């Protein structure tokens, strides 16, 4: 036993050096993976959501706006994090305008992306309500454009102060007032972790109810169609589309929980134990946990395309159609085929 303890002590230096290198490796490899996934997903979403099959739906307006926010988040925030935390490049500390833009973008595109996702989910929830008064608020394309514009400007007005507060000081990108740095840590925990988690749990609850409603309507439609042959199939097909959209948004909501919960726990742990005495080994392990959970928080923002591919057959068909250059088919026939097959 003593020999084992002695071996552990003698090898602690090399183990710690390996532990200290893990955050850099995680930022490079995991960050680059998410950056690649995010860009591919944004391009895929833009291709599908701008197609004739999807471009006349309110939820598509919200998801398209979410995709644009995700694109800037991935290529402004995540990319600079990979370069700084992974490759050790001093980007924000070298250029004052990059410092300001990055600190503003971290919050702005994060909250706008989540806001538009929430709006798309609420639109789907409203579309399955029994009340005509609630259902009439769903799938209103003109209203969707107005809400996207309003929320884009609203969050800009709320967060634009970060463009003026942050600047390069002593070679570091930091706020001009020390008190803001303290407030910012708690604002990040509340605005970017606690509130999204609460909203996601609420949306998942109502999405589950909506999915049950859609499935029940499908069963009723099938039963009534067997008794009444004159019943059209169009209603059943629309219900199948609603079911797939609801599943897709629920899948994305679960991804949000997986992404946000570890990082939220890490933030609260860091605040609670900030003044606790810690060994170098504990600090190294906590740094690994902090960096990995921070990178993993981007999973939600790079997974929209893959959630759609997993749960929406119409989305998959549209992607296949875009890349099947050797098969030329009339667009109107193809749109009809996609709509009738969900």
Residue frames relative to the residue before (quaternion, step in Angstrom):
aa qw qx qy qz dx dy dz
X 1.0000 0.0000 0.0000 0.0000 0.00 0.00 0.00
X 0.6571 0.5081 -0.3036 0.4667 3.56 0.95 -0.90
X 0.6312 0.5346 -0.3334 0.4524 3.57 1.05 -0.78
X 0.6445 0.5213 -0.3196 0.4590 3.59 1.03 -0.80
X 0.6596 0.5042 -0.3058 0.4660 3.59 0.95 -0.89
X 0.6390 0.5229 -0.3210 0.4640 3.56 1.04 -0.81
X 0.6516 0.5130 -0.3149 0.4617 3.58 1.00 -0.82
X 0.6390 0.5207 -0.3279 0.4616 3.57 1.05 -0.77
X 0.6568 0.5099 -0.3163 0.4566 3.58 0.97 -0.86
X 0.6872 0.4908 -0.2926 0.4487 3.58 0.90 -0.90
X 0.7267 0.4113 -0.2461 0.4921 3.58 1.13 -0.58
X 0.4132 0.7427 -0.4571 0.2623 3.60 1.26 -0.01
X 0.6188 0.5572 -0.3531 0.4264 3.57 1.03 -0.69
X 0.6941 0.4593 -0.2798 0.4786 3.58 0.87 -0.91
X 0.6236 0.5281 -0.3449 0.4619 3.59 1.05 -0.69
X 0.6589 0.5091 -0.3101 0.4588 3.56 0.93 -0.88
X 0.6388 0.5186 -0.3369 0.4578 3.59 0.97 -0.74
X 0.6289 0.5089 -0.3284 0.4875 3.57 1.09 -0.68
X 0.6506 0.5155 -0.3146 0.4604 3.57 0.96 -0.88
X 0.6593 0.5132 -0.3107 0.4532 3.57 0.99 -0.80
X 0.6678 0.4990 -0.3022 0.4623 3.59 1.15 -0.54
X 0.5426 0.6597 -0.3967 0.3362 3.60 1.15 -0.53
X 0.6425 0.5224 -0.3620 0.4282 3.69 0.84 -0.76
X 0.6436 0.5098 -0.3265 0.4682 3.60 1.02 -0.75
X 0.6564 0.5044 -0.3048 0.4710 3.57 0.96 -0.88
X 0.6488 0.5227 -0.3207 0.4505 3.60 0.97 -0.85
X 0.6648 0.4978 -0.3069 0.4648 3.58 0.95 -0.85
X 0.6658 0.4974 -0.3120 0.4604 3.58 1.00 -0.77
X 0.7851 0.3690 -0.1995 0.4557 3.57 0.57 -1.14
X 0.7087 0.4265 -0.2712 0.4922 3.60 0.79 -0.97
X 0.6456 0.5208 -0.3177 0.4594 3.56 1.01 -0.80
X 0.6643 0.4939 -0.3055 0.4705 3.59 0.93 -0.86
X 0.6109 0.5433 -0.3458 0.4604 3.60 1.06 -0.72
X 0.6936 0.4594 -0.2795 0.4794 3.59 0.86 -0.95
X 0.6214 0.5390 -0.3446 0.4524 3.60 1.03 -0.73
X 0.6617 0.4912 -0.2988 0.4813 3.59 0.99 -0.85
X 0.6471 0.5104 -0.3125 0.4723 3.58 0.93 -0.92
X 0.6623 0.5315 -0.3074 0.4294 3.57 0.92 -0.90
X 0.6895 0.4749 -0.2890 0.4643 3.58 0.87 -0.89
X 0.6347 0.5069 -0.3287 0.4819 3.58 1.00 -0.80
X 0.6705 0.5072 -0.2973 0.4526 3.58 0.92 -0.91
X 0.6492 0.5123 -0.3259 0.4581 3.61 0.96 -0.80
X 0.6487 0.5033 -0.3170 0.4748 3.58 0.96 -0.83
X 0.6544 0.5171 -0.3054 0.4595 3.58 0.97 -0.88
X 0.6589 0.5015 -0.3084 0.4683 3.59 0.95 -0.85
X 0.6474 0.5208 -0.3233 0.4529 3.59 0.95 -0.84
X 0.6412 0.5278 -0.3211 0.4552 3.57 1.00 -0.83
X 0.7242 0.4431 -0.2511 0.4650 3.57 0.82 -1.00
X 0.7249 0.4645 -0.2702 0.4310 3.59 0.76 -1.01
X 0.6655 0.4607 -0.3101 0.4987 3.60 1.23 -0.30
X 0.5011 0.6550 -0.4278 0.3699 3.59 1.25 0.00
X 0.6510 -0.5377 0.3729 0.3846 3.57 -1.27 0.42
X 0.6071 0.5871 -0.3509 0.4045 3.56 1.12 -0.58
X 0.8151 0.2947 -0.1072 0.4872 3.58 0.96 -0.88
X 0.6108 0.6509 -0.3465 0.2885 3.60 1.10 -0.52
X 0.6858 0.4576 -0.2987 0.4807 3.62 1.18 0.00
X 0.5475 0.5783 -0.4046 0.4495 3.56 1.09 0.77
X 0.5408 -0.6442 0.4332 0.3239 3.58 -1.01 0.83
X 0.6558 0.5149 -0.3283 0.4439 3.58 0.91 -0.86
X 0.6016 0.5573 -0.3581 0.4464 3.60 1.15 -0.58
X 0.6056 0.5518 -0.3485 0.4553 3.59 1.07 -0.72
X 0.6723 0.4890 -0.2915 0.4732 3.56 0.94 -0.91
X 0.6954 0.4733 -0.2834 0.4605 3.59 0.87 -0.92
X 0.6138 0.5270 -0.3489 0.4730 3.58 1.13 -0.57
X 0.6421 0.5002 -0.3152 0.4880 3.58 1.02 -0.78
X 0.6192 0.5294 -0.3336 0.4744 3.59 1.07 -0.75
X 0.6429 0.5340 -0.3203 0.4460 3.59 0.97 -0.84
X 0.6448 0.5121 -0.3224 0.4670 3.59 0.97 -0.82
X 0.6478 0.5015 -0.3145 0.4796 3.60 0.97 -0.81
X 0.6388 0.5287 -0.3212 0.4576 3.58 0.99 -0.84
X 0.6301 0.5486 -0.3351 0.4356 3.58 0.99 -0.83
X 0.6974 0.4466 -0.2769 0.4873 3.59 0.88 -0.89
X 0.6190 0.5421 -0.3480 0.4494 3.59 1.05 -0.70
X 0.6791 0.4952 -0.2851 0.4608 3.56 0.94 -0.92
X 0.7889 0.3742 -0.1762 0.4545 3.57 0.84 -0.98
X 0.6890 0.4072 -0.2918 0.5237 3.58 1.26 -0.14
X 0.7740 0.3622 -0.1815 0.4867 3.56 0.77 -1.06
X 0.7261 0.4326 -0.2585 0.4678 3.58 0.68 -1.09
X 0.6593 0.5208 -0.3207 0.4374 3.59 0.91 -0.85
X 0.6640 0.4811 -0.3130 0.4793 3.60 0.93 -0.81
X 0.6109 0.5373 -0.3543 0.4611 3.59 1.10 -0.63
X 0.6386 0.5199 -0.3293 0.4621 3.60 0.95 -0.82
X 0.6875 0.4885 -0.2841 0.4561 3.56 0.88 -0.94
X 0.7173 0.4427 -0.2562 0.4732 3.59 0.96 -0.83
X 0.7744 0.3689 -0.1921 0.4768 3.57 0.69 -1.13
X 0.7142 0.4348 -0.2581 0.4840 3.57 1.15 -0.54
X 0.8113 0.2541 -0.1125 0.5143 3.57 0.73 -1.09
X 0.4746 -0.7218 0.4120 0.2901 3.59 1.28 0.05
X 0.3969 0.7116 -0.4912 0.3078 3.62 1.14 0.51
X 0.3333 -0.7335 0.5613 0.1894 3.57 -0.98 0.89
X 0.0154 -0.8335 0.5508 -0.0409 3.56 0.03 1.31
X 0.7316 0.4140 -0.2487 0.4811 3.57 0.66 -1.06
X 0.6870 0.4896 -0.2894 0.4524 3.59 1.01 -0.74
X 0.6641 0.5184 -0.3063 0.4432 3.58 1.24 -0.24
X 0.7883 0.1851 -0.0772 0.5817 3.58 1.12 -0.62
X 0.4458 -0.7258 0.4614 0.2482 3.54 -0.68 1.14
X 0.6698 0.5026 -0.3138 0.4475 3.61 0.92 -0.84
X 0.6261 0.5164 -0.3397 0.4753 3.61 1.10 -0.63
X 0.5951 0.5596 -0.3494 0.4589 3.56 1.10 -0.72
X 0.6960 0.4771 -0.2739 0.4615 3.58 0.83 -1.00
X 0.6827 0.4976 -0.2928 0.4478 3.57 0.85 -1.01
X 0.6702 0.5053 -0.3104 0.4463 3.57 0.93 -0.87
X 0.6738 0.4874 -0.3025 0.4658 3.60 0.90 -0.85
X 0.6436 0.4922 -0.3197 0.4912 3.59 1.08 -0.64
X 0.6815 0.5085 -0.2934 0.4370 3.59 0.86 -0.97
X 0.5722 0.6109 -0.3834 0.3903 3.61 1.03 -0.72
X 0.7379 0.3763 -0.2181 0.5161 3.57 0.93 -0.90
X 0.6913 0.5416 -0.3028 0.3703 3.56 0.74 -1.13
X 0.7477 0.3877 -0.2406 0.4824 3.60 0.65 -1.02
X 0.5576 0.5813 -0.3862 0.4494 3.58 1.19 -0.43
X 0.7527 0.4011 -0.2304 0.4684 3.58 0.67 -1.09
X 0.6351 0.5156 -0.3541 0.4533 3.65 1.00 -0.64
X 0.6284 0.5311 -0.3379 0.4570 3.58 0.98 -0.79
X 0.6930 0.4596 -0.2848 0.4770 3.58 0.84 -0.93
X 0.6124 0.5545 -0.3486 0.4426 3.61 1.05 -0.71
X 0.6928 0.4688 -0.2835 0.4689 3.59 0.86 -0.92
X 0.6043 0.5321 -0.3528 0.4767 3.59 1.10 -0.64
X 0.6545 0.5106 -0.3109 0.4629 3.59 0.95 -0.86
X 0.6431 0.5217 -0.3236 0.4577 3.59 1.02 -0.79
X 0.6387 0.5154 -0.3239 0.4706 3.58 0.99 -0.81
X 0.6585 0.5055 -0.3071 0.4653 3.57 0.98 -0.81
X 0.6478 0.5106 -0.3149 0.4696 3.58 0.96 -0.85
X 0.6156 0.5470 -0.3411 0.4533 3.59 1.05 -0.77
X 0.6728 0.4775 -0.2977 0.4803 3.60 0.94 -0.84
X 0.6309 0.5274 -0.3397 0.4565 3.60 1.02 -0.74
X 0.6614 0.5083 -0.3032 0.4607 3.58 0.95 -0.88
X 0.6441 0.5577 -0.3266 0.4092 3.59 1.02 -0.76
X 0.7196 0.4299 -0.2491 0.4851 3.61 1.19 -0.43
X 0.4678 0.6947 -0.4434 0.3192 3.60 1.25 0.04
X 0.5201 -0.6435 0.4712 0.3057 3.56 -1.15 0.67
X 0.6407 0.5388 -0.3208 0.4431 3.56 1.11 -0.67
X 0.4352 -0.6969 0.5078 0.2590 3.58 -0.83 0.98
X 0.6097 0.5743 -0.3443 0.4241 3.57 1.11 -0.68
X 0.6920 0.4296 -0.2685 0.5143 3.58 1.08 -0.70
X 0.6668 0.5349 -0.3084 0.4173 3.56 0.92 -0.91
X 0.6228 0.5690 -0.3531 0.4046 3.60 1.07 -0.62
X 0.6264 0.5417 -0.3375 0.4476 3.59 1.25 -0.34
X 0.6001 0.5602 -0.3661 0.4383 3.60 1.24 -0.14
X 0.8522 0.1736 -0.1397 0.4734 3.52 -1.32 0.49
X 0.3890 0.6642 -0.5288 0.3575 3.55 0.85 1.05
X 0.3030 -0.8148 0.4679 0.1596 3.54 -0.05 1.35
X 0.6578 0.5095 -0.3190 0.4539 3.59 0.89 -0.87
X 0.6422 0.5067 -0.3131 0.4824 3.58 1.05 -0.79
X 0.6228 0.5492 -0.3400 0.4414 3.59 1.02 -0.77
X 0.6548 0.5013 -0.3142 0.4703 3.60 0.93 -0.85
X 0.6534 0.5155 -0.3136 0.4570 3.58 0.97 -0.83
X 0.6720 0.4952 -0.2984 0.4627 3.59 0.94 -0.89
X 0.6231 0.5287 -0.3418 0.4641 3.58 1.01 -0.75
X 0.6589 0.5038 -0.3052 0.4678 3.57 0.94 -0.88
X 0.6682 0.5103 -0.3022 0.4492 3.59 0.88 -0.98
X 0.6981 0.4668 -0.2842 0.4626 3.61 0.84 -0.94
X 0.6031 0.5504 -0.3570 0.4537 3.59 1.10 -0.64
X 0.6928 0.4536 -0.2687 0.4920 3.59 0.92 -0.92
X 0.6386 0.5509 -0.3323 0.4222 3.59 0.95 -0.87
X 0.6957 0.4512 -0.2771 0.4854 3.59 0.83 -0.96
X 0.5965 0.5550 -0.3604 0.4543 3.59 1.13 -0.59
X 0.6753 0.4840 -0.2925 0.4735 3.58 0.95 -0.87
X 0.6626 0.5152 -0.3078 0.4480 3.58 1.02 -0.78
X 0.8088 0.3270 -0.1285 0.4716 3.57 0.89 -0.94
X 0.4650 0.7107 -0.4430 0.2872 3.62 1.21 -0.15
X 0.5303 0.6389 -0.4162 0.3705 3.62 1.18 -0.38
X 0.5812 0.5938 -0.3802 0.4062 3.60 1.17 -0.50
X 0.5788 0.5812 -0.3737 0.4330 3.59 1.18 -0.41
X 0.7394 0.3988 -0.2157 0.4977 3.59 1.16 -0.56
X 0.6512 0.5363 -0.3210 0.4305 3.58 1.10 -0.63
X 0.7295 0.4137 -0.2447 0.4866 3.59 0.94 -0.84
X 0.1474 0.7527 -0.6318 0.1124 3.52 -1.14 0.82
X 0.5808 -0.5709 0.4395 0.3790 3.57 -1.25 0.27
X 0.0610 0.7825 -0.6131 0.0895 3.54 -0.78 1.14
X 0.8353 -0.0428 -0.0290 0.5474 3.55 -0.71 1.15
X 0.7166 -0.4728 0.2489 0.4482 3.57 0.96 0.89
X 0.6904 0.4236 -0.2776 0.5165 3.58 1.25 0.23
X 0.4285 -0.6719 0.5414 0.2679 3.57 -1.15 0.71
X 0.2147 0.7870 -0.5331 0.2243 3.57 -0.26 1.27
X 0.5780 -0.5789 0.4324 0.3793 3.60 -1.21 0.41
X 0.5657 -0.6275 0.4210 0.3300 3.56 -1.14 0.62
X 0.7459 0.3115 -0.1859 0.5586 3.58 1.22 -0.45
X 0.4927 -0.6889 0.4508 0.2819 3.56 -0.82 1.03
X 0.6270 0.5540 -0.3436 0.4265 3.58 1.00 -0.79
X 0.6259 0.5409 -0.3501 0.4394 3.60 1.07 -0.65
X 0.6074 0.5561 -0.3558 0.4419 3.58 1.06 -0.67
X 0.6527 0.4973 -0.3067 0.4823 3.57 1.05 -0.78
X 0.6626 0.4992 -0.2993 0.4715 3.56 0.93 -0.93
X 0.6355 0.5673 -0.3288 0.4077 3.56 0.99 -0.87
X 0.6210 0.5497 -0.3470 0.4380 3.59 1.04 -0.73
X 0.7026 0.4352 -0.2681 0.4950 3.58 0.94 -0.85
X 0.6055 0.5467 -0.3570 0.4550 3.60 1.09 -0.65
X 0.6268 0.5331 -0.3320 0.4612 3.57 1.04 -0.76
X 0.6652 0.5079 -0.3034 0.4554 3.56 0.93 -0.91
X 0.7102 0.4529 -0.2626 0.4707 3.58 0.95 -0.88
X 0.7528 0.4348 -0.2231 0.4409 3.57 0.71 -1.15
X 0.7996 0.3269 -0.1440 0.4828 3.57 0.96 -0.87
X 0.7624 0.3269 -0.2035 0.5201 3.60 1.21 -0.13
X 0.7490 0.4090 -0.2469 0.4591 3.60 0.54 -1.15
X 0.6958 0.4742 -0.2856 0.4577 3.60 0.75 -1.04
X 0.6629 0.4860 -0.3357 0.4601 3.66 0.81 -0.80
X 0.6459 0.5219 -0.3322 0.4473 3.59 0.98 -0.79
X 0.6492 0.5088 -0.3201 0.4661 3.59 0.93 -0.86
X 0.6628 0.5056 -0.2994 0.4642 3.56 0.93 -0.94
X 0.6523 0.5208 -0.3206 0.4477 3.60 0.92 -0.88
X 0.6536 0.5066 -0.3231 0.4602 3.60 0.90 -0.86
X 0.6460 0.5074 -0.3185 0.4731 3.60 1.00 -0.79
X 0.6730 0.4988 -0.2954 0.4594 3.57 0.92 -0.92
X 0.6303 0.5262 -0.3373 0.4606 3.59 1.00 -0.78
X 0.6270 0.5399 -0.3384 0.4481 3.59 0.99 -0.81
X 0.7198 0.4272 -0.2529 0.4852 3.59 0.83 -0.98
X 0.6016 0.5483 -0.3648 0.4520 3.60 1.11 -0.55
X 0.6252 0.5275 -0.3363 0.4667 3.57 1.02 -0.75
X 0.6514 0.4936 -0.3140 0.4831 3.57 0.97 -0.80
X 0.6458 0.5202 -0.3210 0.4574 3.58 1.00 -0.81
X 0.6488 0.5202 -0.3179 0.4554 3.56 0.98 -0.84
X 0.6409 0.5092 -0.3250 0.4736 3.58 0.98 -0.77
X 0.6330 0.5317 -0.3277 0.4574 3.58 1.04 -0.77
X 0.6627 0.5035 -0.3021 0.4648 3.58 0.94 -0.93
X 0.6689 0.4977 -0.3021 0.4622 3.58 0.91 -0.90
X 0.6352 0.5167 -0.3312 0.4688 3.58 1.04 -0.73
X 0.6504 0.5056 -0.3189 0.4687 3.58 0.98 -0.78
X 0.6131 0.5381 -0.3480 0.4619 3.58 1.05 -0.71
X 0.6637 0.5012 -0.3046 0.4643 3.56 0.93 -0.91
X 0.6582 0.5042 -0.3100 0.4653 3.59 0.99 -0.84
X 0.6374 0.5324 -0.3220 0.4545 3.58 1.06 -0.80
X 0.6498 0.5124 -0.3096 0.4683 3.57 0.98 -0.86
X 0.6671 0.5025 -0.3006 0.4606 3.55 0.95 -0.90
X 0.6934 0.4693 -0.2868 0.4655 3.59 0.93 -0.88
X 0.6284 0.5378 -0.3448 0.4438 3.59 1.08 -0.64
X 0.6282 0.5304 -0.3398 0.4566 3.58 1.11 -0.59
X 0.6965 0.4405 -0.2689 0.4986 3.56 1.20 -0.59
X 0.7768 0.2219 -0.1056 0.5798 3.55 1.16 -0.68
X 0.2635 -0.8064 0.5080 0.1490 3.61 -0.09 1.20
X 0.6290 0.5523 -0.3506 0.4200 3.62 1.11 -0.45
X 0.4682 0.6781 -0.4439 0.3521 3.56 1.27 -0.18
X 0.3793 -0.7348 0.5046 0.2482 3.66 -0.70 0.93
X 0.4927 -0.6668 0.4827 0.2821 3.53 -1.26 0.54
X 0.4761 0.7110 -0.4345 0.2811 3.57 1.22 -0.34
X 0.6477 0.5294 -0.3321 0.4358 3.59 0.95 -0.84
X 0.6489 0.5119 -0.3151 0.4664 3.57 0.97 -0.82
X 0.6532 0.5135 -0.3210 0.4545 3.58 1.01 -0.80
X 0.6434 0.5063 -0.3235 0.4743 3.60 1.00 -0.76
X 0.6357 0.5205 -0.3292 0.4654 3.58 1.04 -0.71
X 0.6172 0.5301 -0.3433 0.4693 3.59 1.09 -0.66
X 0.6358 0.5140 -0.3246 0.4757 3.57 1.01 -0.80
X 0.6442 0.5157 -0.3172 0.4675 3.60 0.94 -0.88
X 0.6417 0.5294 -0.3200 0.4533 3.56 0.99 -0.84
X 0.6721 0.4914 -0.2990 0.4663 3.58 0.93 -0.87
X 0.6457 0.5111 -0.3202 0.4684 3.58 0.99 -0.80
X 0.6501 0.5142 -0.3148 0.4626 3.56 0.97 -0.84
X 0.6444 0.5084 -0.3199 0.4733 3.59 0.98 -0.81
X 0.6433 0.5317 -0.3220 0.4469 3.57 0.97 -0.86
X 0.6896 0.4669 -0.2822 0.4763 3.59 0.89 -0.92
X 0.6283 0.5192 -0.3409 0.4685 3.59 1.07 -0.66
X 0.6240 0.5323 -0.3269 0.4695 3.58 1.03 -0.82
X 0.6700 0.4871 -0.2936 0.4772 3.57 0.96 -0.89
X 0.6205 0.5376 -0.3406 0.4583 3.59 1.08 -0.66
X 0.6383 0.5113 -0.3229 0.4763 3.58 1.03 -0.77
X 0.6142 0.5291 -0.3381 0.4780 3.58 1.07 -0.73
X 0.6177 0.5480 -0.3384 0.4512 3.59 1.05 -0.76
X 0.6514 0.5054 -0.3153 0.4700 3.57 0.95 -0.85
X 0.6537 0.5109 -0.3070 0.4663 3.59 0.94 -0.89
X 0.6844 0.4925 -0.2846 0.4561 3.58 1.04 -0.77
X 0.7712 0.4256 -0.2072 0.4257 3.56 0.80 -1.05
X 0.6197 0.5936 -0.3608 0.3652 3.59 0.95 -0.80
X 0.6870 0.4698 -0.3240 0.4498 3.69 0.71 -0.87
X 0.6742 0.4904 -0.3098 0.4571 3.58 0.94 -0.83
X 0.6251 0.5313 -0.3383 0.4609 3.60 1.04 -0.75
X 0.6474 0.5085 -0.3100 0.4756 3.57 0.98 -0.85
X 0.6510 0.5224 -0.3103 0.4550 3.56 1.01 -0.85
X 0.6450 0.5192 -0.3247 0.4571 3.60 0.97 -0.80
X 0.6843 0.4741 -0.2923 0.4706 3.59 0.86 -0.92
X 0.6273 0.5260 -0.3399 0.4629 3.57 1.01 -0.74
X 0.6519 0.5178 -0.3179 0.4538 3.60 0.94 -0.86
X 0.6720 0.4905 -0.3047 0.4637 3.59 0.96 -0.83
X 0.6745 0.5046 -0.3006 0.4474 3.57 0.94 -0.89
X 0.7848 0.3329 -0.1564 0.4988 3.59 0.89 -0.92
X 0.2912 0.8083 -0.4814 0.1733 3.59 1.25 0.26
X 0.7813 0.3153 -0.1545 0.5161 3.60 0.97 -0.85
X 0.4415 0.6873 -0.4664 0.3393 3.59 1.20 0.26
X 0.4776 -0.6409 0.4994 0.3343 3.61 -1.08 0.59
X 0.0169 -0.8125 0.5807 -0.0475 3.58 -0.83 1.02
X 0.4612 -0.6586 0.5233 0.2825 3.52 -1.15 0.69
X 0.6499 -0.5088 0.3733 0.4237 3.63 -1.19 0.33
X 0.6252 0.5358 -0.3408 0.4539 3.59 1.08 -0.70
X 0.6444 0.5126 -0.3196 0.4688 3.59 0.97 -0.83
X 0.6523 0.5154 -0.3140 0.4585 3.57 0.96 -0.86
X 0.6473 0.5173 -0.3214 0.4584 3.57 1.01 -0.79
X 0.6607 0.5002 -0.3045 0.4696 3.58 0.96 -0.88
X 0.6601 0.5045 -0.3077 0.4638 3.58 0.98 -0.85
X 0.6264 0.5240 -0.3441 0.4632 3.60 1.05 -0.65
X 0.6206 0.5239 -0.3398 0.4743 3.58 1.02 -0.75
X 0.6638 0.5082 -0.3000 0.4595 3.57 0.89 -0.99
X 0.6621 0.5199 -0.3045 0.4456 3.57 0.93 -0.90
X 0.6994 0.4739 -0.2781 0.4571 3.58 0.85 -0.96
X 0.6705 0.4993 -0.3055 0.4559 3.59 0.93 -0.89
X 0.6836 0.4703 -0.2978 0.4720 3.61 0.87 -0.89
X 0.6174 0.5404 -0.3476 0.4538 3.60 1.08 -0.66
X 0.6624 0.4783 -0.2991 0.4929 3.58 0.94 -0.88
X 0.6663 0.5234 -0.3058 0.4342 3.58 0.93 -0.90
X 0.5594 0.6074 -0.3905 0.4070 3.61 1.18 -0.44
X 0.6184 0.5511 -0.3441 0.4421 3.60 1.20 -0.43
X 0.4439 0.7133 -0.4527 0.2988 3.60 1.23 -0.22
X 0.6269 0.5519 -0.3398 0.4324 3.58 0.97 -0.81
X 0.7330 0.4546 -0.2353 0.4481 3.57 0.93 -0.93
X 0.7127 0.4003 -0.2713 0.5082 3.61 1.21 -0.14
X 0.6453 0.5834 -0.2922 0.3972 3.59 1.29 -0.08
X 0.4159 0.7351 -0.4678 0.2604 3.63 1.21 -0.11
X 0.6629 0.5149 -0.3001 0.4532 3.58 0.87 -0.96
X 0.7046 0.4690 -0.2651 0.4618 3.57 0.91 -0.94
X 0.5889 0.5382 -0.3652 0.4797 3.60 1.18 -0.50
X 0.6554 0.5027 -0.3063 0.4731 3.57 1.01 -0.83
X 0.6519 0.5183 -0.3125 0.4568 3.58 0.97 -0.84
X 0.6715 0.5132 -0.2928 0.4472 3.57 1.05 -0.78
X 0.8318 0.2973 -0.1013 0.4577 3.57 0.83 -1.01
X 0.7426 0.3903 -0.2080 0.5030 3.61 1.18 -0.34
X 0.3129 -0.7813 0.5126 0.1702 3.57 -0.37 1.24
X 0.6195 0.5434 -0.3433 0.4506 3.59 1.06 -0.69
X 0.6205 0.5354 -0.3254 0.4716 3.56 1.08 -0.74
X 0.6618 0.4996 -0.3043 0.4688 3.59 0.94 -0.89
X 0.6524 0.5130 -0.3220 0.4554 3.58 0.95 -0.83
X 0.6475 0.5203 -0.3255 0.4518 3.57 1.00 -0.77
X 0.6316 0.5165 -0.3269 0.4769 3.59 1.04 -0.75
X 0.6582 0.5007 -0.3168 0.4644 3.59 0.92 -0.87
X 0.6424 0.5346 -0.3267 0.4413 3.56 0.99 -0.82
X 0.6577 0.5303 -0.3124 0.4344 3.58 0.98 -0.85
X 0.7684 0.3543 -0.1876 0.4988 3.57 1.10 -0.66
X 0.5601 0.5587 -0.4084 0.4553 3.58 1.24 0.23
X 0.0664 -0.8483 0.5254 0.0013 3.54 0.38 1.28
X 0.6646 0.5383 -0.3110 0.4145 3.59 1.11 -0.57
X 0.7003 0.3936 -0.2600 0.5358 3.58 1.28 -0.19
X 0.0984 -0.8030 0.5875 0.0187 3.56 -0.42 1.22
X 0.0681 0.7932 -0.5983 0.0909 3.54 -0.68 1.14
X 0.5759 -0.5817 0.4239 0.3876 3.62 -1.03 0.60
X 0.5174 -0.6852 0.4168 0.2983 3.56 -0.82 1.03
X 0.6600 0.5157 -0.3366 0.4304 3.59 0.94 -0.77
X 0.6348 0.5156 -0.3301 0.4714 3.61 1.07 -0.70
X 0.6686 0.5126 -0.3058 0.4436 3.54 0.98 -0.87
X 0.6302 0.5237 -0.3379 0.4630 3.59 0.99 -0.81
X 0.6454 0.5166 -0.3184 0.4639 3.56 1.00 -0.84
X 0.6433 0.5292 -0.3187 0.4523 3.55 1.01 -0.85
X 0.6667 0.4959 -0.3095 0.4624 3.60 0.93 -0.85
X 0.6679 0.5125 -0.3110 0.4409 3.55 0.91 -0.90
X 0.7118 0.4639 -0.2682 0.4541 3.56 0.95 -0.84
X 0.7195 0.3962 -0.2581 0.5086 3.58 1.22 -0.23
X 0.5617 -0.6467 0.3767 0.3526 3.61 1.17 0.30
